[in-house]
Amino acid sequence: MPFPAGQTPDVQPSALTANFDFTPLSPPPEAVDLLLLDTAAAWWENGHPREDVLILDDRTGALTLPILDSLITEAGTPGAACATVEEAVTAVRVLADELGAERALGGNARRAELPAPVPAELPSLDEPAPAAFTGVHTVLMHLPRSLETLTDWAWLIREHAAPDVVVLAVGRDKHMNHSMNQVLEKNFTDVSAGRGRSKSRVLTARGPRADVPRSAPRKNTHTVTIPGAPATELTLCSLGATYGGTKLDPGTRLMLEAVEAHPGFPGAEYLIDFGSGNGTVSAFLALRHPQLKVIATDHSASAVQSTQLTAEANGVADRIETVRDDALSRFEDGSAELILLNPPFHQGNAVDPGAAHRLIRAAARVLAPGGRIYSVWNSHLKHRSVLSKEVGITEQLARDARFTVTVSTKR
Ligand SMILES: C[S@@+](CC[C@H](N)C(=O)[O-])C[C@H]1O[C@@H](n2cnc3c(N)ncnc32)[C@H](O)[C@@H]1O
């Protein structure tokens, strides 16, 4: 360990950021990326092992590619961390929850003319030695928005990384809070905040604690009452970055009430739960309709695992298939009769109706003529006109103080 507990290296602009040509990368790196890279470089320059680096949720490749480039450039030279280029490529491990981040890394690697590391899979709950985490010496990540995500990442690192692991988690000052330190302190004996630069700072965690109980998957049972029908007990499970954790989203609840009251629902052999999150829609409708099959799809690896766990917890896993996919890219045009969608309203930290519009267009492509999409959205959004334009006639089924539920029929 080059630094005793409580001490961290002095961070200066480093060769890692100075020598890498960021110009081919789209979007360009942010100040947080450069600070994180310079912090990692300071550890490595002070003797911390350079191989076996894990980069979590790198949304663009701005973290992965400079590290990969420096390992490749030095490979085979005296004192280099890696003997060959092949070794350098596997010395950097990447794991991203959202499929879009994996694709962005691949695209930017091509533009920077570097080999893209093969993204690791989110480990299943009972995996004894997950490939991404086992034996890593350095972890780089942005502090995630949700504490549940940080909790799950921190636990996996603590459980599987090398004993000398250094976890470097960067955030913008305005998005950081003391609960993040507390989550890290539950898993590591030594947690410290670095000096600020560009209104950002790095939290450093070291010293994995022994025997920390795992809090994933989280589970919660809800009673869902649909007017005129017996109550349904629904257990929701969630891991990591899953939208809403184990909550039953109030918009989704209104959509489920509305679809159940809609004459002719489901009227199809199977439905697509588009953006399945914790699996509320899939499991509830599979419980209510014993013949119905569901394909649940989400771009988030934790959402897909959560949907699978929710399906198992409710005894309906035999009728729910889960698929990790971005915006139905793996579904044929005109192949589906029935889609349910509660679209996202955020892209990262920003409110962005464009993300929902993209999913509506994807659903319109995959619906067969006469097929229906049931959708729920915050009433102030303008999704109705997009549904009418992209899909076809759109009818309002329910509305409360916050949400609107519609059904659109593919023309
Ligand atoms: C508002 S949440 C709804 C989750 C769940 N259906 C519910 O009702 O609680 C939207 C979901 O869409 C997923 N999502 C966002 N963009 C996506 C994309 N491009 N492809 C697939 N799923 C996406 C998110 O990961 C999230 O789980």
The ligand as a Gaussian input file, in Angstrom:
#p B3LYP/6-31G(d) Opt

LIG

0 1
 C      -40.389000       5.038000     -15.833000
 S      -39.495000       3.524000     -15.831000
 C      -40.826000       2.333000     -15.791000
 C      -40.417000       1.030000     -15.154000
 C      -41.538000       0.015000     -14.948000
 N      -42.160000      -0.356000     -16.199000
 C      -42.589000       0.578000     -14.012000
 O      -43.661000       0.853000     -14.520000
 O      -42.316000       0.736000     -12.812000
 C      -38.864000       3.434000     -17.474000
 C      -38.000000       2.215000     -17.772000
 O      -37.576000       2.300000     -19.133000
 C      -36.246000       1.824000     -19.210000
 N      -35.625000       2.398000     -20.411000
 C      -35.205000       3.673000     -20.590000
 N      -34.667000       3.822000     -21.807000
 C      -34.729000       2.604000     -22.419000
 C      -34.311000       2.124000     -23.678000
 N      -33.704000       2.915000     -24.556000
 N      -34.537000       0.829000     -23.983000
 C      -35.150000       0.014000     -23.093000
 N      -35.556000       0.418000     -21.862000
 C      -35.347000       1.695000     -21.529000
 C      -35.605000       2.290000     -17.922000
 O      -34.443000       1.546000     -17.606000
 C      -36.740000       2.080000     -16.923000
 O      -36.692000       0.813000     -16.337000

